Amino acid sequence: MSSPAALSLRGLTKRYDNGFLALDGLDLDVPDGAFFGLLGPNGAGKTTLISAVCNLIRVTAGEISVFGHDHQSMGARSLIGIAEQDVNLDRFLDVEETLLYHGGYYGMDRVHARRRAGEMMDVFDLRAKADVRAPMLSGGMRRRLLLARALMHEPRLVILDEPTAGVDFELRLELWAYIRRLHGAGTTILLTTHYLEEAEELCDRIAIIDHGRTLACDRPAALRRSVEGGQHVELEVLGVPDGLAEVDGIPVTWGAPHPERGTHTMKLRLADAGRLPLVLRALDAKGVAVRGVSTRETSLEDAFIAIVGRGLDEGEAPS
């Protein structure tokens, strides 16, 4: 008998008092032990979804279960840890007090909480800041503390909402390394991020949502393969015939010209990379001289745009 999903959403709907429909009958399963990415443009419903799972808002309709438990039960709540995008630390508590207070909220006795707080401060290099209040910490240190607090009660499902937003590259790599170790130890992770390379680097499964609905859910490689045309080609060319819209039956688009070189950029996608020599011969027959060729495989960003119809940072309103 298979274990229940870490997170299961069925028919999740949220309509706010102003009439805005943030979630529209959304279905989603996050398998136990997964490193699961949740992607969507601004206004897609990501933050509303997370807020519903963590009991920060009430949904209009639908069901949420956490490892088979109703998400509103105390048992389910203790299984979830969240590091929110916004820094919401108590300005009157120092680092150690923040962790101890969080442990107490989840019923940890003081001896256990103090030992666990020490572990978290060591893991996130916060020991030297134990008696420093949150407002006096650097942005990177506050981000570390948010993660330490989320993990304080050893949850089975950890929700990371833009965990590396605004941090420098070195700290981002450190956080990636720790998150990987956390997942390797068996923790289920749900990650939202605006860095597509982060999702592709870390996640074994990704859901793409928009307008409160799930549009796609699969492994990153499968999402890339779902996009028609596996290889992107850019050609720098001379001598463009008027009205040239396709070559060898393949549609082309045009990028900005290079006035100093007198060339244009021709863009096309090839389902079969072996067709590139045929394209070059067809251009030569039309009197188009090719001065440069560059190719790349379909990326997760290409797949995202093809599925959603717009980029990650585009949308009507923040989600």
Short mmCIF file of the C-alpha atoms (twelve columns), coordinates in Angstrom:
data_MODEL
# 
_entry.id   MODEL 
# 
loop_
_atom_site.group_PDB 
_atom_site.id 
_atom_site.type_symbol 
_atom_site.label_atom_id 
_atom_site.label_alt_id 
_atom_site.label_comp_id 
_atom_site.label_asym_id 
_atom_site.label_seq_id 
_atom_site.Cartn_x 
_atom_site.Cartn_y 
_atom_site.Cartn_z 
_atom_site.pdbx_PDB_model_num 
ATOM 1   C CA . MET A 1   0.000   0.000  0.000   1 
ATOM 2   C CA . SER A 2   1.484   3.318  -1.088  1 
ATOM 3   C CA . SER A 3   1.898   6.126  1.421   1 
ATOM 4   C CA . PRO A 4   -0.379  9.166  1.091   1 
ATOM 5   C CA . ALA A 5   0.866   12.221 -0.746  1 
ATOM 6   C CA . ALA A 6   2.707   14.783 1.340   1 
ATOM 7   C CA . LEU A 7   0.222   17.338 0.054   1 
ATOM 8   C CA . SER A 8   -3.005  16.721 -1.845  1 
ATOM 9   C CA . LEU A 9   -5.246  19.510 -3.150  1 
ATOM 10  C CA . ARG A 10  -8.636  18.800 -4.680  1 
ATOM 11  C CA . GLY A 11  -10.915 21.403 -6.247  1 
ATOM 12  C CA . LEU A 12  -9.173  24.213 -4.362  1 
ATOM 13  C CA . THR A 13  -11.068 27.455 -4.909  1 
ATOM 14  C CA . LYS A 14  -10.565 30.867 -3.348  1 
ATOM 15  C CA . ARG A 15  -12.634 33.901 -4.271  1 
ATOM 16  C CA . TYR A 16  -11.841 37.059 -2.309  1 
ATOM 17  C CA . ASP A 17  -14.481 39.508 -1.121  1 
ATOM 18  C CA . ASN A 18  -13.665 41.861 -4.011  1 
ATOM 19  C CA . GLY A 19  -14.596 39.103 -6.461  1 
ATOM 20  C CA . PHE A 20  -11.046 38.161 -7.489  1 
ATOM 21  C CA . LEU A 21  -10.767 34.425 -8.183  1 
ATOM 22  C CA . ALA A 22  -7.282  33.464 -6.995  1 
ATOM 23  C CA . LEU A 23  -7.740  29.668 -7.099  1 
ATOM 24  C CA . ASP A 24  -10.094 28.073 -9.591  1 
ATOM 25  C CA . GLY A 25  -10.733 24.434 -8.731  1 
ATOM 26  C CA . LEU A 26  -7.025  23.606 -8.559  1 
ATOM 27  C CA . ASP A 27  -5.918  19.960 -8.233  1 
ATOM 28  C CA . LEU A 28  -2.359  19.067 -7.243  1 
ATOM 29  C CA . ASP A 29  -0.446  16.237 -5.569  1 
ATOM 30  C CA . VAL A 30  3.017   16.594 -4.027  1 
ATOM 31  C CA . PRO A 31  4.405   13.068 -3.512  1 
ATOM 32  C CA . ASP A 32  5.984   12.096 -0.210  1 
ATOM 33  C CA . GLY A 33  9.745   12.657 -0.467  1 
ATOM 34  C CA . ALA A 34  9.557   14.869 -3.559  1 
ATOM 35  C CA . PHE A 35  11.511  18.038 -4.258  1 
ATOM 36  C CA . PHE A 36  8.585   19.815 -5.853  1 
ATOM 37  C CA . GLY A 37  8.690   23.146 -7.678  1 
ATOM 38  C CA . LEU A 38  5.669   25.438 -7.961  1 
ATOM 39  C CA . LEU A 39  6.011   27.958 -10.783 1 
ATOM 40  C CA . GLY A 40  3.674   30.603 -12.091 1 
ATOM 41  C CA . PRO A 41  3.665   34.232 -13.235 1 
ATOM 42  C CA . ASN A 42  2.650   37.063 -10.934 1 
ATOM 43  C CA . GLY A 43  -1.003  36.638 -9.989  1 
ATOM 44  C CA . ALA A 44  -1.042  32.902 -10.734 1 
ATOM 45  C CA . GLY A 45  -2.213  31.960 -7.221  1 
ATOM 46  C CA . LYS A 46  0.992   30.611 -5.670  1 
ATOM 47  C CA . THR A 47  0.894   32.686 -2.498  1 
ATOM 48  C CA . THR A 48  -2.838  32.072 -2.039  1 
ATOM 49  C CA . LEU A 49  -2.233  28.337 -2.381  1 
ATOM 50  C CA . ILE A 50  0.534   28.360 0.230   1 
ATOM 51  C CA . SER A 51  -1.519  30.534 2.583   1 
ATOM 52  C CA . ALA A 52  -4.426  28.075 2.304   1 
ATOM 53  C CA . VAL A 53  -2.209  25.057 3.008   1 
ATOM 54  C CA . CYS A 54  -0.743  26.797 6.083   1 
ATOM 55  C CA . ASN A 55  -4.166  27.855 7.403   1 
ATOM 56  C CA . LEU A 56  -3.450  31.556 6.942   1 
ATOM 57  C CA . ILE A 57  -6.607  31.977 4.855   1 
ATOM 58  C CA . ARG A 58  -9.823  29.990 4.422   1 
ATOM 59  C CA . VAL A 59  -10.642 28.622 0.990   1 
ATOM 60  C CA . THR A 60  -14.036 29.050 -0.641  1 
ATOM 61  C CA . ALA A 61  -14.203 25.386 -1.634  1 
ATOM 62  C CA . GLY A 62  -12.018 22.308 -1.940  1 
ATOM 63  C CA . GLU A 63  -10.043 19.891 0.192   1 
ATOM 64  C CA . ILE A 64  -6.456  19.966 1.480   1 
ATOM 65  C CA . SER A 65  -4.743  16.988 3.092   1 
ATOM 66  C CA . VAL A 66  -1.227  16.720 4.516   1 
ATOM 67  C CA . PHE A 67  0.128   13.158 4.659   1 
ATOM 68  C CA . GLY A 68  -3.487  11.979 4.692   1 
ATOM 69  C CA . HIS A 69  -4.606  14.344 7.494   1 
ATOM 70  C CA . ASP A 70  -7.017  17.248 7.108   1 
ATOM 71  C CA . HIS A 71  -4.819  20.330 6.906   1 
ATOM 72  C CA . GLN A 72  -6.698  22.068 9.745   1 
ATOM 73  C CA . SER A 73  -5.916  19.353 12.285  1 
ATOM 74  C CA . MET A 74  -3.136  19.946 14.794  1 
ATOM 75  C CA . GLY A 75  -1.420  16.787 13.564  1 
ATOM 76  C CA . ALA A 76  -1.228  18.172 10.031  1 
ATOM 77  C CA . ARG A 77  -0.071  21.616 11.141  1 
ATOM 78  C CA . SER A 78  2.862   20.142 13.040  1 
ATOM 79  C CA . LEU A 79  3.997   18.359 9.856   1 
ATOM 80  C CA . ILE A 80  4.468   21.628 7.926   1 
ATOM 81  C CA . GLY A 81  7.268   24.168 8.163   1 
ATOM 82  C CA . ILE A 82  7.265   27.335 6.093   1 
ATOM 83  C CA . ALA A 83  9.905   29.934 5.273   1 
ATOM 84  C CA . GLU A 84  7.891   32.778 3.805   1 
ATOM 85  C CA . GLN A 85  9.073   35.189 1.148   1 
ATOM 86  C CA . ASP A 86  8.424   38.212 3.362   1 
ATOM 87  C CA . VAL A 87  10.666  38.588 6.387   1 
ATOM 88  C CA . ASN A 88  8.156   38.343 9.256   1 
ATOM 89  C CA . LEU A 89  10.460  38.014 12.264  1 
ATOM 90  C CA . ASP A 90  9.513   39.441 15.672  1 
ATOM 91  C CA . ARG A 91  11.593  42.593 16.035  1 
ATOM 92  C CA . PHE A 92  11.751  42.217 19.838  1 
ATOM 93  C CA . LEU A 93  13.211  38.698 19.862  1 
ATOM 94  C CA . ASP A 94  16.841  37.776 19.312  1 
ATOM 95  C CA . VAL A 95  17.899  34.810 17.174  1 
ATOM 96  C CA . GLU A 96  17.841  32.194 19.929  1 
ATOM 97  C CA . GLU A 97  14.590  33.505 21.407  1 
ATOM 98  C CA . THR A 98  12.973  33.361 17.952  1 
ATOM 99  C CA . LEU A 99  13.818  29.679 17.659  1 
ATOM 100 C CA . LEU A 100 12.847  28.829 21.233  1 
ATOM 101 C CA . TYR A 101 9.504   30.625 20.919  1 
ATOM 102 C CA . HIS A 102 8.754   28.715 17.697  1 
ATOM 103 C CA . GLY A 103 9.663   25.411 19.347  1 
ATOM 104 C CA . GLY A 104 7.376   26.180 22.276  1 
ATOM 105 C CA . TYR A 105 4.499   26.921 19.905  1 
ATOM 106 C CA . TYR A 106 4.857   23.395 18.519  1 
ATOM 107 C CA . GLY A 107 4.960   21.808 21.986  1 
ATOM 108 C CA . MET A 108 8.692   21.168 22.298  1 
ATOM 109 C CA . ASP A 109 9.885   21.016 25.908  1 
ATOM 110 C CA . ARG A 110 12.510  23.584 26.842  1 
ATOM 111 C CA . VAL A 111 15.444  21.150 26.948  1 
ATOM 112 C CA . HIS A 112 14.629  19.746 23.518  1 
ATOM 113 C CA . ALA A 113 13.932  23.209 22.106  1 
ATOM 114 C CA . ARG A 114 17.215  24.613 23.381  1 
ATOM 115 C CA . ARG A 115 19.172  21.682 21.948  1 
ATOM 116 C CA . ARG A 116 17.388  21.971 18.593  1 
ATOM 117 C CA . ALA A 117 17.909  25.754 18.519  1 
ATOM 118 C CA . GLY A 118 21.624  25.200 19.021  1 
ATOM 119 C CA . GLU A 119 21.665  22.739 16.124  1 
ATOM 120 C CA . MET A 120 19.863  25.182 13.847  1 
ATOM 121 C CA . MET A 121 22.186  28.059 14.782  1 
ATOM 122 C CA . ASP A 122 25.190  25.865 13.990  1 
ATOM 123 C CA . VAL A 123 23.743  24.669 10.682  1 
ATOM 124 C CA . PHE A 124 22.921  28.190 9.497   1 
ATOM 125 C CA . ASP A 125 25.995  29.876 10.992  1 
ATOM 126 C CA . LEU A 126 23.920  31.948 13.420  1 
ATOM 127 C CA . ARG A 127 25.630  31.018 16.697  1 
ATOM 128 C CA . ALA A 128 27.601  34.284 16.865  1 
ATOM 129 C CA . LYS A 129 24.322  36.205 16.431  1 
ATOM 130 C CA . ALA A 130 22.351  34.276 19.066  1 
ATOM 131 C CA . ASP A 131 21.596  37.379 21.179  1 
ATOM 132 C CA . VAL A 132 21.084  39.794 18.267  1 
ATOM 133 C CA . ARG A 133 17.556  40.972 17.520  1 
ATOM 134 C CA . ALA A 134 16.144  40.438 14.050  1 
ATOM 135 C CA . PRO A 135 16.194  44.098 12.886  1 
ATOM 136 C CA . MET A 136 19.954  44.230 13.542  1 
ATOM 137 C CA . LEU A 137 20.719  41.239 11.302  1 
ATOM 138 C CA . SER A 138 21.831  41.565 7.696   1 
ATOM 139 C CA . GLY A 139 19.427  40.529 4.951   1 
ATOM 140 C CA . GLY A 140 21.278  37.259 4.439   1 
ATOM 141 C CA . MET A 141 21.221  36.468 8.165   1 
ATOM 142 C CA . ARG A 142 17.484  37.150 8.340   1 
ATOM 143 C CA . ARG A 143 16.960  34.752 5.444   1 
ATOM 144 C CA . ARG A 144 18.994  32.098 7.302   1 
ATOM 145 C CA . LEU A 145 16.916  32.650 10.439  1 
ATOM 146 C CA . LEU A 146 13.668  32.227 8.499   1 
ATOM 147 C CA . LEU A 147 14.871  28.828 7.294   1 
ATOM 148 C CA . ALA A 148 16.118  27.821 10.746  1 
ATOM 149 C CA . ARG A 149 12.754  28.753 12.273  1 
ATOM 150 C CA . ALA A 150 10.848  26.792 9.605   1 
ATOM 151 C CA . LEU A 151 12.906  23.674 10.394  1 
ATOM 152 C CA . MET A 152 12.960  24.080 14.171  1 
ATOM 153 C CA . HIS A 153 10.162  21.567 14.860  1 
ATOM 154 C CA . GLU A 154 11.496  19.041 12.298  1 
ATOM 155 C CA . PRO A 155 8.544   19.106 9.860   1 
ATOM 156 C CA . ARG A 156 8.090   16.418 7.201   1 
ATOM 157 C CA . LEU A 157 6.936   18.971 4.596   1 
ATOM 158 C CA . VAL A 158 8.915   22.198 4.220   1 
ATOM 159 C CA . ILE A 159 7.498   25.030 2.108   1 
ATOM 160 C CA . LEU A 160 10.121  27.439 0.808   1 
ATOM 161 C CA . ASP A 161 8.577   30.574 -0.695  1 
ATOM 162 C CA . GLU A 162 11.299  32.350 -2.713  1 
ATOM 163 C CA . PRO A 163 13.993  31.231 -0.221  1 
ATOM 164 C CA . THR A 164 16.911  32.850 -2.078  1 
ATOM 165 C CA . ALA A 165 15.225  36.094 -3.135  1 
ATOM 166 C CA . GLY A 166 17.559  39.019 -2.634  1 
ATOM 167 C CA . VAL A 167 20.556  37.015 -1.388  1 
ATOM 168 C CA . ASP A 168 24.001  37.064 -2.953  1 
ATOM 169 C CA . PHE A 169 25.261  34.237 -5.144  1 
ATOM 170 C CA . GLU A 170 27.513  32.723 -2.469  1 
ATOM 171 C CA . LEU A 171 24.702  32.481 0.079   1 
ATOM 172 C CA . ARG A 172 22.365  31.107 -2.588  1 
ATOM 173 C CA . LEU A 173 24.779  28.235 -3.219  1 
ATOM 174 C CA . GLU A 174 25.071  27.601 0.537   1 
ATOM 175 C CA . LEU A 175 21.287  27.467 0.880   1 
ATOM 176 C CA . TRP A 176 21.022  25.157 -2.124  1 
ATOM 177 C CA . ALA A 177 23.531  22.791 -0.530  1 
ATOM 178 C CA . TYR A 178 21.629  22.684 2.756   1 
ATOM 179 C CA . ILE A 179 18.244  22.261 1.055   1 
ATOM 180 C CA . ARG A 180 19.650  19.345 -0.945  1 
ATOM 181 C CA . ARG A 181 20.895  17.686 2.256   1 
ATOM 182 C CA . LEU A 182 17.505  18.252 3.863   1 
ATOM 183 C CA . HIS A 183 15.763  16.590 0.938   1 
ATOM 184 C CA . GLY A 184 18.303  13.785 0.910   1 
ATOM 185 C CA . ALA A 185 17.387  13.036 4.530   1 
ATOM 186 C CA . GLY A 186 13.790  12.366 3.455   1 
ATOM 187 C CA . THR A 187 12.079  15.749 3.879   1 
ATOM 188 C CA . THR A 188 9.500   16.693 1.264   1 
ATOM 189 C CA . ILE A 189 10.137  20.169 -0.117  1 
ATOM 190 C CA . LEU A 190 7.729   22.486 -1.920  1 
ATOM 191 C CA . LEU A 191 9.632   25.352 -3.539  1 
ATOM 192 C CA . THR A 192 8.349   28.498 -5.197  1 
ATOM 193 C CA . THR A 193 10.898  30.582 -7.035  1 
ATOM 194 C CA . HIS A 194 11.256  33.225 -9.725  1 
ATOM 195 C CA . TYR A 195 14.639  31.769 -10.669 1 
ATOM 196 C CA . LEU A 196 13.906  29.119 -13.295 1 
ATOM 197 C CA . GLU A 197 17.476  27.848 -13.122 1 
ATOM 198 C CA . GLU A 198 16.920  27.254 -9.402  1 
ATOM 199 C CA . ALA A 199 13.835  25.139 -10.067 1 
ATOM 200 C CA . GLU A 200 15.617  23.196 -12.799 1 
ATOM 201 C CA . GLU A 201 18.691  22.648 -10.628 1 
ATOM 202 C CA . LEU A 202 16.868  21.484 -7.504  1 
ATOM 203 C CA . CYS A 203 13.447  20.066 -8.323  1 
ATOM 204 C CA . ASP A 204 12.623  16.537 -9.457  1 
ATOM 205 C CA . ARG A 205 9.059   17.554 -10.334 1 
ATOM 206 C CA . ILE A 206 7.519   20.897 -11.282 1 
ATOM 207 C CA . ALA A 207 3.938   22.163 -11.478 1 
ATOM 208 C CA . ILE A 208 3.124   25.237 -13.551 1 
ATOM 209 C CA . ILE A 209 0.008   27.123 -12.496 1 
ATOM 210 C CA . ASP A 210 -1.765  30.202 -13.806 1 
ATOM 211 C CA . HIS A 211 -5.088  31.891 -13.078 1 
ATOM 212 C CA . GLY A 212 -5.535  29.526 -10.151 1 
ATOM 213 C CA . ARG A 213 -5.344  26.328 -12.213 1 
ATOM 214 C CA . THR A 214 -2.702  23.656 -12.779 1 
ATOM 215 C CA . LEU A 215 -1.564  23.833 -16.408 1 
ATOM 216 C CA . ALA A 216 1.213   21.233 -16.339 1 
ATOM 217 C CA . CYS A 217 2.950   18.947 -13.846 1 
ATOM 218 C CA . ASP A 218 5.903   16.744 -14.734 1 
ATOM 219 C CA . ARG A 219 9.642   16.269 -14.462 1 
ATOM 220 C CA . PRO A 220 11.710  19.201 -15.802 1 
ATOM 221 C CA . ALA A 221 13.050  17.169 -18.736 1 
ATOM 222 C CA . ALA A 222 9.530   16.099 -19.728 1 
ATOM 223 C CA . LEU A 223 8.304   19.704 -19.595 1 
ATOM 224 C CA . ARG A 224 11.148  20.728 -21.903 1 
ATOM 225 C CA . ARG A 225 10.326  17.895 -24.316 1 
ATOM 226 C CA . SER A 226 6.678   18.954 -24.385 1 
ATOM 227 C CA . VAL A 227 7.618   22.095 -26.294 1 
ATOM 228 C CA . GLU A 228 7.525   21.654 -30.051 1 
ATOM 229 C CA . GLY A 229 10.945  22.247 -31.551 1 
ATOM 230 C CA . GLY A 230 13.818  20.939 -29.480 1 
ATOM 231 C CA . GLN A 231 16.658  23.122 -30.760 1 
ATOM 232 C CA . HIS A 232 16.725  26.906 -30.985 1 
ATOM 233 C CA . VAL A 233 18.863  28.346 -33.758 1 
ATOM 234 C CA . GLU A 234 19.998  31.935 -34.303 1 
ATOM 235 C CA . LEU A 235 21.641  32.864 -37.619 1 
ATOM 236 C CA . GLU A 236 23.411  36.123 -38.362 1 
ATOM 237 C CA . VAL A 237 22.706  36.719 -42.046 1 
ATOM 238 C CA . LEU A 238 23.338  39.124 -44.922 1 
ATOM 239 C CA . GLY A 239 21.011  39.749 -47.829 1 
ATOM 240 C CA . VAL A 240 17.495  39.171 -46.465 1 
ATOM 241 C CA . PRO A 241 14.859  38.654 -49.184 1 
ATOM 242 C CA . ASP A 242 11.699  40.731 -48.694 1 
ATOM 243 C CA . GLY A 243 8.937   38.864 -46.887 1 
ATOM 244 C CA . LEU A 244 11.039  35.836 -45.928 1 
ATOM 245 C CA . ALA A 245 8.906   34.095 -43.289 1 
ATOM 246 C CA . GLU A 246 10.071  30.493 -43.595 1 
ATOM 247 C CA . VAL A 247 13.044  28.438 -44.719 1 
ATOM 248 C CA . ASP A 248 12.692  24.834 -45.887 1 
ATOM 249 C CA . GLY A 249 9.151   24.871 -44.471 1 
ATOM 250 C CA . ILE A 250 10.271  26.100 -41.025 1 
ATOM 251 C CA . PRO A 251 8.821   29.405 -39.741 1 
ATOM 252 C CA . VAL A 252 11.385  32.080 -38.868 1 
ATOM 253 C CA . THR A 253 11.293  35.253 -36.791 1 
ATOM 254 C CA . TRP A 254 13.624  38.209 -36.937 1 
ATOM 255 C CA . GLY A 255 15.628  39.823 -34.176 1 
ATOM 256 C CA . ALA A 256 17.133  43.308 -34.090 1 
ATOM 257 C CA . PRO A 257 19.526  44.206 -36.941 1 
ATOM 258 C CA . HIS A 258 23.228  44.879 -36.379 1 
ATOM 259 C CA . PRO A 259 23.706  48.277 -38.105 1 
ATOM 260 C CA . GLU A 260 27.484  48.276 -37.669 1 
ATOM 261 C CA . ARG A 261 27.787  44.875 -39.373 1 
ATOM 262 C CA . GLY A 262 24.913  45.234 -41.819 1 
ATOM 263 C CA . THR A 263 23.458  41.903 -40.721 1 
ATOM 264 C CA . HIS A 264 20.152  40.620 -39.302 1 
ATOM 265 C CA . THR A 265 19.355  37.900 -36.750 1 
ATOM 266 C CA . MET A 266 17.134  35.077 -37.981 1 
ATOM 267 C CA . LYS A 267 15.559  32.827 -35.332 1 
ATOM 268 C CA . LEU A 268 13.986  29.408 -35.813 1 
ATOM 269 C CA . ARG A 269 13.334  26.163 -33.959 1 
ATOM 270 C CA . LEU A 270 14.197  22.689 -35.190 1 
ATOM 271 C CA . ALA A 271 12.508  19.523 -33.963 1 
ATOM 272 C CA . ASP A 272 15.429  17.635 -35.528 1 
ATOM 273 C CA . ALA A 273 18.908  19.165 -35.213 1 
ATOM 274 C CA . GLY A 274 19.897  17.227 -38.329 1 
ATOM 275 C CA . ARG A 275 17.853  19.635 -40.446 1 
ATOM 276 C CA . LEU A 276 20.223  22.535 -39.837 1 
ATOM 277 C CA . PRO A 277 22.454  21.744 -42.897 1 
ATOM 278 C CA . LEU A 278 19.308  21.675 -45.061 1 
ATOM 279 C CA . VAL A 279 18.289  25.082 -43.721 1 
ATOM 280 C CA . LEU A 280 21.733  26.504 -44.501 1 
ATOM 281 C CA . ARG A 281 21.620  25.140 -48.058 1 
ATOM 282 C CA . ALA A 282 18.120  26.568 -48.572 1 
ATOM 283 C CA . LEU A 283 19.321  30.002 -47.443 1 
ATOM 284 C CA . ASP A 284 22.299  29.818 -49.750 1 
ATOM 285 C CA . ALA A 285 19.944  29.044 -52.647 1 
ATOM 286 C CA . LYS A 286 17.983  32.199 -51.813 1 
ATOM 287 C CA . GLY A 287 21.162  34.294 -51.851 1 
ATOM 288 C CA . VAL A 288 21.240  34.740 -48.055 1 
ATOM 289 C CA . ALA A 289 24.802  34.691 -46.698 1 
ATOM 290 C CA . VAL A 290 25.151  33.223 -43.192 1 
ATOM 291 C CA . ARG A 291 27.835  34.945 -41.105 1 
ATOM 292 C CA . GLY A 292 27.254  33.161 -37.791 1 
ATOM 293 C CA . VAL A 293 25.338  30.272 -36.235 1 
ATOM 294 C CA . SER A 294 24.428  29.631 -32.580 1 
ATOM 295 C CA . THR A 295 22.231  26.870 -31.165 1 
ATOM 296 C CA . ARG A 296 20.780  25.891 -27.800 1 
ATOM 297 C CA . GLU A 297 18.388  23.242 -26.536 1 
ATOM 298 C CA . THR A 298 14.881  24.064 -25.325 1 
ATOM 299 C CA . SER A 299 15.048  25.430 -21.773 1 
ATOM 300 C CA . LEU A 300 12.594  25.309 -18.895 1 
ATOM 301 C CA . GLU A 301 11.907  28.984 -19.590 1 
ATOM 302 C CA . ASP A 302 10.918  28.123 -23.186 1 
ATOM 303 C CA . ALA A 303 8.573   25.437 -21.859 1 
ATOM 304 C CA . PHE A 304 7.129   27.813 -19.270 1 
ATOM 305 C CA . ILE A 305 6.374   30.514 -21.858 1 
ATOM 306 C CA . ALA A 306 4.881   27.959 -24.258 1 
ATOM 307 C CA . ILE A 307 2.590   26.556 -21.538 1 
ATOM 308 C CA . VAL A 308 1.577   29.834 -19.868 1 
ATOM 309 C CA . GLY A 309 1.796   32.199 -22.821 1 
ATOM 310 C CA . ARG A 310 3.891   34.790 -20.991 1 
ATOM 311 C CA . GLY A 311 6.991   35.096 -18.868 1 
ATOM 312 C CA . LEU A 312 7.419   34.348 -15.177 1 
ATOM 313 C CA . ASP A 313 7.462   38.007 -14.109 1 
ATOM 314 C CA . GLU A 314 4.395   39.000 -16.120 1 
ATOM 315 C CA . GLY A 315 0.906   39.133 -14.644 1 
ATOM 316 C CA . GLU A 316 -2.023  41.241 -13.617 1 
ATOM 317 C CA . ALA A 317 -1.297  41.419 -9.897  1 
ATOM 318 C CA . PRO A 318 0.987   39.924 -7.273  1 
ATOM 319 C CA . SER A 319 -0.039  36.408 -6.279  1 
# 
